[in-house]
Amino acid sequence: MNTHRLELALQTLGQVLLDRGLAYDLVAIGGGALLLQDLVQRPTEDIDIVARAEGDAWVYAKPFPEPLESAVRHVGQALALPLAESAEKDWLNPGPAILLRLGLPDGFEDRLEVRRYGGLVLRLASRFDLIHLKLWAATSSSRRSRLPVDLGDLRELSPTPDEWRAAIRWCTRLDGRPDFHHFHAKPILDELGVQLELEDAE
């Protein structure tokens, strides 16, 4: 999906929710959040939802409430968007929800960009936070097949040295291993041609 298709899908979903008397407030990360903010130009297969906002609280996004899942699939069928047997792989899905429990970067909520589509509020992770999340994805063994995409996104985001250091510190905290920056972050930096004193990120 390109930006136009994403916007059409979200507008349609927002209208479907409105017509059904429903309202949801979702927090988006990943390629969809990048594309919607024109931070990258590549197409994406989905929009990843990391949390649902309910009042002043954020709740675990997985699984989606049945009315939301039904609306997502209805829009997916109507617009020929990616759908799967598992709702976790639909065009809008809670696949990365575990990150809410692991702990998002400090100040994540304050940096969100809010979009409104009828019965849908979509909160988009900021560029700063997406750099953190993309580095985490690029160093994840479960995403080796997606490494070229993650590396391409990081190239387009072009983090500053301070942004790299902040992202490495956060990833190290999530990973829990003190050698994370040497054995996991450094190969990514080398691949991207980034020169950085990693000790500064500890």
C-alpha positions, -999 to +999 in steps of 0.1 A: +000+000+000+012+035-008+002+066+011-029+071-010-041+035-004-034+039+033-053+071+036-083+056+017-083+025+039-082+046+071-109+070+059-131+040+050-125+023+083-132+054+102-165+058+083-175+021+089-168+025+126-189+057+127-218+040+108-217+012+134-216+036+164-181+025+173-149+045+181-114+033+186-082+051+195-051+033+182-013+038+184+006+030+153+043+022+146+062+005+118+061+011+081+025+025+081+035+052+106+066+060+085+046+062+053+018+083+066+042+109+078+062+109+046+093+097+064+099+069+038+086+065+003+084+027+001+050+009+001+039-011+031+019-042+037+002-031+069-002-007+098+012-021+130-008-012+162+012-013+194-016-002+218-052+010+222-060+041+241-090+039+265-095+072+283-062+082+299-048+046+298-032+025+272-042-011+269-026-041+253-037-042+217-038-079+211-063-092+202-084-065+187-119-063+201-142-083+178-161-052+165-129-036+155-115-068+139-148-072+120-146-036+107-110-041+096-117-072+077-148-057+061-127-028+048-100-051+038-124-072+017-140-041+001-107-025-009-088-057-016-063-050+011-040-077+027-060-101+049-048-134+064-062-163+084-048-146+115-060-111+122-025-104+135-014-102+098-043-082+084-037-048+068-042-032+102-030-055+130-018-057+166+013-078+157+039-057+177+017-052+208+044-069+230+064-037+228+039-020+251+048-045+278+085-044+271+085-006+274+084+021+248+110+049+246+107+075+273+084+103+262+069+082+234+034+093+242+042+130+242+057+129+207+028+112+189+011+128+159-027+125+161-049+118+130-087+115+130-107+095+106-144+094+116-147+068+143-110+062+143-082+081+161-048+071+149-017+082+169+015+079+149+049+073+165+073+101+160+104+100+138+126+099+169+107+069+183+105+051+149+144+052+148+144+034+181+119+008+169+135+003+135+169-004+152+152-029+175+136-045+144+169-046+125+186-064+153+159-089+159+167-125+148+130-131+141+130-105+114+161-115+094+140-118+062+129-081+067+164-068+074+168-051+040+136-032+046+146-022+081+180-011+069+165+009+040+141+027+065+171+036+087+190+050+058+160+072+049+155+083+085+192+092+086+196+094+124+220+119+140+247+106+163+226+115+193+196+098+179+217+066+173+230+067+208+195+072+223+182+043+202+211+020+212+206+028+249+169+019+246+175-013+227+202-023+251+177-018+280+151-040+263+176-067+253+191-069+287+226-078+276+254-053+282+272-064+251+242-056+229+258-025+213+289-044+202+274-076+190+240-064+176+240-027+170+275-024+156+268-047+126+239-026+117+259+006+120+287-009+099+262-020+072+249+016+070+284+031+070+278+049+103+309+058+124+299+060+161+318+056+193+295+029+208+309+034+243+291+068+243+258+049+239+262+028+271 
